[in-house]
Amino acid sequence: MQVDQFQVYFKSNIIGDERFEELNLLDLGDWMVLRGQPSELELERSRFERNPTLS
């Protein structure tokens, strides 16, 4: 099944959280990515880096 959504968490939200220990996380700098399409994630990350006030 194709996943067309993604969830992004700040590292500080999950570092040390035992619920996330077993997940295979992809480290993208300040982001911990749980799932999604890498091209979309990189696009979202670059959009955030251009305007850090976006939430």
C-alpha distances in whole Angstrom, upper triangle without the diagonal:
4,6,9,12,14,17,20,23,26,27,30,28,27,29,31,28,28,25,23,25,22,19,19,20,20,23,24,28,28,24,22,18,16,13,12,12,16,17,17,18,21,22,22,24,27,27,28,30,32,33,32,33,30,28
4,6,9,11,15,18,21,24,26,29,27,26,28,30,28,28,25,23,25,23,19,18,19,18,22,21,25,26,22,20,17,15,11,9,9,13,14,13,15,18,18,19,21,23,23,25,27,29,29,29,31,27,26
4,6,8,11,14,17,21,22,25,23,22,25,27,25,25,22,20,22,20,17,16,16,16,19,19,22,22,19,17,13,12,8,6,7,11,13,11,12,16,16,16,18,21,21,22,24,26,26,26,27,24,22
4,7,11,13,17,20,22,25,23,23,26,28,26,27,24,22,24,23,19,19,18,17,20,19,22,22,18,18,14,13,10,7,7,11,11,9,11,14,14,14,16,18,18,19,22,23,24,24,25,21,20
4,7,10,14,17,19,22,20,20,23,25,23,24,21,19,22,21,17,17,16,16,18,17,20,19,16,15,12,11,8,6,8,11,12,9,10,13,13,12,14,17,17,17,20,22,21,21,22,18,17
4,7,10,14,16,18,16,16,19,22,20,21,18,16,19,18,15,15,13,12,14,14,17,16,12,11,8,7,5,4,7,9,11,8,7,11,12,10,12,15,15,15,18,20,20,19,20,17,15
4,7,10,13,15,13,13,16,19,17,18,16,14,17,17,13,14,12,12,13,13,15,14,10,9,7,6,6,7,10,11,13,11,9,12,13,11,12,15,15,14,17,19,19,18,18,15,13
4,7,9,12,10,11,14,17,15,18,16,13,16,17,14,14,11,10,11,10,12,10,6,6,5,7,8,9,11,11,13,11,8,11,12,9,9,13,13,12,14,17,16,15,16,13,11
4,6,8,7,8,10,13,12,15,14,11,14,16,13,14,11,11,11,11,11,9,6,5,7,8,11,12,15,15,17,15,11,14,15,12,11,15,15,13,15,18,17,15,16,14,11
4,5,5,7,9,12,12,15,15,13,15,17,15,15,12,12,10,10,10,6,5,6,9,11,14,15,18,17,18,17,13,15,16,13,12,15,15,12,14,17,16,13,14,13,11
4,5,6,6,10,10,13,14,11,13,15,13,14,10,11,9,10,9,6,6,6,9,11,15,17,19,17,20,19,15,16,19,16,14,17,18,15,16,19,19,16,18,17,15
4,6,6,9,10,13,14,12,14,17,16,17,14,15,13,13,12,9,9,9,13,14,18,20,22,21,23,22,18,19,21,19,16,19,20,17,17,21,20,16,18,18,15
4,6,9,8,12,11,10,13,16,14,16,13,15,14,15,14,11,10,9,12,13,16,19,21,21,23,21,18,20,21,18,17,20,21,17,19,22,21,17,18,17,14
4,6,5,8,8,7,9,12,11,13,11,13,12,14,14,12,10,8,11,11,15,18,21,20,23,22,18,20,22,20,18,22,22,20,21,24,23,20,21,20,17
4,6,8,10,8,9,12,12,13,11,13,12,14,14,12,11,9,13,13,17,20,23,21,24,23,20,21,24,21,19,23,24,21,21,25,25,21,23,22,20
4,6,9,8,8,12,13,15,13,16,15,18,17,15,15,13,16,16,19,23,25,25,28,27,23,25,27,25,23,26,28,25,25,29,28,25,26,26,23
4,5,6,7,10,11,14,13,16,16,18,18,16,15,13,15,14,18,21,24,24,27,26,23,25,27,24,23,27,27,25,26,29,28,25,26,25,22
4,5,5,8,10,13,13,17,17,20,21,19,18,15,16,15,18,22,25,25,28,27,24,27,29,27,25,29,30,28,29,32,32,29,29,28,25
4,6,7,8,12,12,16,17,20,21,19,17,14,15,13,16,19,23,23,27,25,22,25,27,25,24,28,29,26,28,31,31,28,29,27,24
4,6,6,9,9,12,13,16,17,16,14,11,11,10,13,17,20,20,23,22,19,22,24,22,21,25,26,24,25,29,28,26,27,25,22
4,6,8,9,13,14,17,18,18,16,12,13,12,15,19,22,21,25,25,22,24,27,25,23,27,28,26,27,31,31,28,29,28,25
4,7,9,13,15,18,20,20,17,14,14,11,14,18,20,21,24,24,21,24,27,25,24,28,29,28,29,32,32,30,31,30,27
4,6,9,12,15,17,17,14,11,10,8,10,14,17,17,21,20,18,20,23,22,21,24,26,24,26,29,29,27,29,27,24
4,7,10,13,15,16,14,10,9,8,9,13,15,14,18,19,16,18,21,20,19,23,25,23,24,28,28,27,29,27,24
4,6,9,12,12,10,6,6,6,8,11,13,13,16,16,13,15,18,17,16,19,21,20,21,24,25,23,25,23,21
4,6,9,11,8,6,5,7,9,10,12,10,13,14,11,12,15,15,13,16,19,18,18,22,23,21,24,22,20
4,6,8,6,5,7,9,12,13,14,11,14,15,11,12,15,15,12,15,17,16,16,20,21,19,22,20,19
4,6,5,6,7,11,12,13,13,10,12,13,9,9,12,11,9,11,14,13,12,16,17,16,19,18,17
4,6,8,10,14,16,16,16,14,15,15,12,11,14,13,10,12,14,13,11,15,16,14,18,17,17
4,7,10,13,15,16,17,15,17,16,12,12,14,13,9,12,14,11,10,14,15,12,15,15,14
4,6,10,12,13,14,12,14,13,10,10,13,11,8,12,13,11,12,15,15,13,16,14,13
4,7,9,11,13,12,15,14,10,12,15,13,11,15,16,14,15,19,19,17,19,17,15
4,6,8,10,9,12,11,8,10,13,12,11,14,16,15,16,19,20,18,20,18,16
4,7,10,11,14,13,10,13,16,14,14,18,19,18,19,23,23,21,22,20,18
4,7,9,12,11,9,12,14,13,14,17,18,18,20,23,23,22,23,21,19
4,6,9,7,7,10,12,11,13,16,16,17,19,21,22,21,23,20,18
4,6,5,6,9,10,11,12,14,16,17,18,20,21,22,23,20,20
4,5,5,6,8,10,10,12,14,15,16,18,20,20,22,20,19
4,5,5,6,9,10,11,12,14,15,17,19,19,22,19,19
4,5,5,6,9,10,11,12,14,15,17,17,19,16,16
4,5,5,6,9,10,11,12,14,15,15,17,15,14
4,5,5,6,8,10,10,12,14,15,17,15,16
4,5,5,6,9,10,11,13,14,16,14,15
4,6,5,6,9,10,11,11,13,10,11
4,5,5,6,9,10,10,12,11,11
4,5,5,6,9,10,13,11,13
4,5,5,6,8,10,9,11
4,5,5,5,8,6,8
4,5,6,9,9,11
4,6,9,9,12
4,5,6,10
4,5,8
4,6
4
